[in-house]
Amino acid sequence: MEKFYVSRKKYEDLVNEIKRLKEQKAQLSDEIGEAAAQGDLKENAEYHAAKEKQAETLRRIDDLEMKLRNAEITDDLAVDHSEARIGATVTLKDLVADIEFTYTLVGSMESNPDKGLLSVKSPLASGVLGKKQGETFTVELPRGPKKYKLVKLEYK
């Protein structure tokens, strides 16, 4: 089973989401019971809507519980801080465009490039994993190879 890498905060957020969804599931069960009491279920839109919402909620709960069972909290990982690993914040320089940008390397569940969170499964993050500060490397991106330099490596 695939490991899901998450920060402690994200793990706690997911636990809270499961609690909220379980409360929602109980509420939906009540709604289904009330709708069923109204009689003919074939033409009862409230009943069918509540059943569909309940099925979606159960799927989400199952998905989150599976991910939490296989979660590895990145805050607890013993990683070599001299290399770029999950949890590292890296400042990279595009050697062709001569621009710098910074990302924190995270698991796929937390990925949000617009907020500076880059999944370790992305091509760029995969290319920087294991590199040391000052090292140059080439990454095969969808538009072709690009050269980068790992300008700064830090763990916060």
Sequence and secondary structure as in RCSB ss.txt:
>XXXX:A:sequence
MEKFYVSRKKYEDLVNEIKRLKEQKAQLSDEIGEAAAQGDLKENAEYHAAKEKQAETLRRIDDLEMKLRNAEITD
DLAVDHSEARIGATVTLKDLVADIEFTYTLVGSMESNPDKGLLSVKSPLASGVLGKKQGETFTVELPRGPKKYKL
VKLEYK
>XXXX:A:secstr
   EEE HHHHHHHHHHHHHHHHHHHHHHHHHHHHHTTS STT HHHHHHHHHHHHHHHHHHHHHHHHHTEEEGG
G    TTS  TTEEEEEEETTTTEEEEEEEE TTT BGGGTEEETTSHHHHHHTT  TT EEEEEETTEEEEEEE
EEEEE 
